[in-house]
Structures are given as C-alpha cells and as structure tokens.
Amino acid sequence: MIAKNSALKIVLLYVAVSILWITISDQLVHLVELEHRLYLQTFKGFVFVVVTSLLLYFLIQRSIREKQKLGEVIKRVNSMVIITDTSGNISWVNPAFENFTGYSLSEIKGKSTDLLHGPKTEPAIQETIGKSLANQESRNFEVLNYKKNGDDYWVELNLSPIYKKNRVEGYISIQNIITERKLREQKIAEYHETLRQLAWTNSHGVRKPLSNIMGLVETCKSLDTVEDFKEMHSIIEECTSELDEKIKDFSRVITKFENDDRG
C-alpha cells in the first residue's frame, strides 16, 4: 500500500511538471526568433526525455527497494514461510524453513507441499488444505509434517492467498512449530485415560473381591464346625490374593503416572 501511494504521488508529480513544462516552454518558444525555434524545440524535447527517464528510474528503484525490504523481513522472521503457486507447488521458502526441515529451496522448488507429509499425517487435513486452495480461502491448520531426515514435527500454519491485480497468483503459508504443545496435549489425554482406568479399577476391580471378603467374614459368624472354617478360610485367602493383585495393579498405574509426570 505504501509503495502504491508513493507511485501515485510520483505519477501525479510527473503529470503536473509535464503540463507546467509544456505550457511554459511553448510560451518561451514563441518569444524566440523564428530561426532559433527549431533548436529550442529540440532542446525542449531533450529535457522532457531526461526528466521522464529520471522519474521512471526513481519509481523503479523505489519499487525494487520496497520489494527488497519485504524480502529481508520475510527472510529474517523466525517462523517458517512457504510461498506456492495456485496448484500448491513450492516457489519459495525462507531460511528458517531450510534450517529446520533440512530441505533447500533448490531441491524442493516446483514440488508439491505434499512432500512434507508422511505416514502419520491425517488424510482429512490434506483434503481440507486442498479444498482451501481450490476455494482461495484463508485458514489456519495444525498439521503433522516431516523433515528431510524423517523426523516428524507439528506446525500451526496460516494459509492465505496472494493477490495481484485482483487475481490469486499463489499462496503464502506462515508456519509455527507447535510440537511441544501437541506433546503436552497428548500427555494430558493419556492422563485422562489413566484416571479413567483408575476409576474403573476402584469401582470394579477392588470393590468386587473386597465385597466378597466382607460377605465371607459375615458368613463365618454362623459356622459351627472346624471343617467349615477351614473351607471358608481357603476361600477368603483366594479373595485376599485377588484383592492384593488388584491393589498392586492400582499401584503400578499410579507409579507410571507419577514417573510420566516427572518426565
């Protein structure tokens, strides 16, 4: 926008100077003797060409400097940047992308961004990204990508169309690494599953043998013979062993939970 405003100002200035120069120079030409008018007309044309050339040179140089500044900003950002054509084929990546993924621009230029996907990349995400490209949409995605060496990593990417003269000529994808966040989310999900298992163990695994023992103890109160006591003792011992195993399982789950939390 800044470059467009500057260009417009230069064009308006050029038009104003040109009109002023033509008006004044025509008046000067009429003041000169007829035999010198031809030379003055030539000089006037020469000055007009020089001024026009200088203005065009200034405008082009300013445009180049603006593009160079934008390029330097993109190169120096910590986020990874990928620019593609309308088909999703890579046309440019910034140094942050090259340094992190191990891919150089020369080896992936012209290739589809699908080369960053791998076995664990969700097909649904790939399909959604493809639809966004087809519909020329700006959207955010979380995608599991792969480095050149095969290591996977999570990125949160913002995909936006690049417009030129009101037409989409490509897309820019700004990507931030979110691997640590996704690992934390995975660990939280595992914790929830552990808690669910603990709740089930408490309500089913422990309570069942404990209830059996309590019932058997109550039954022992009405026994009369030694043989009945021995038989009941054997059954209680089995229930006690079962309860002990459930408690050990419970303890192992808690220990794993604590170790993972420290890790």
Secondary structure, DSSP 4 states (H G I P E B T S, - for coil): -HHHHHHHHHHHHHHHHHHHHHHHHHHHHHHS-HHHHHHHHHHHHHHHHHHHHHHHHHHHHHHHHHHHHHHHHHHH-SSEEEEE-TTSBEEEE-HHHHHHH---HHHHTTSBGGGG--TTS-HHHHHHHHHHHHHT--EEEEEEEE-TTS-EEEEEEEEEEEEETTEEEEEEEEEEE-HHHHHHHHHHHHHHHHHHHHHHIIIIIIHHHHHHHHHHHHHHTT--SHHHHHHHHHHHHHHHHHHHHHHHHHHHHHHHHHHHHH-
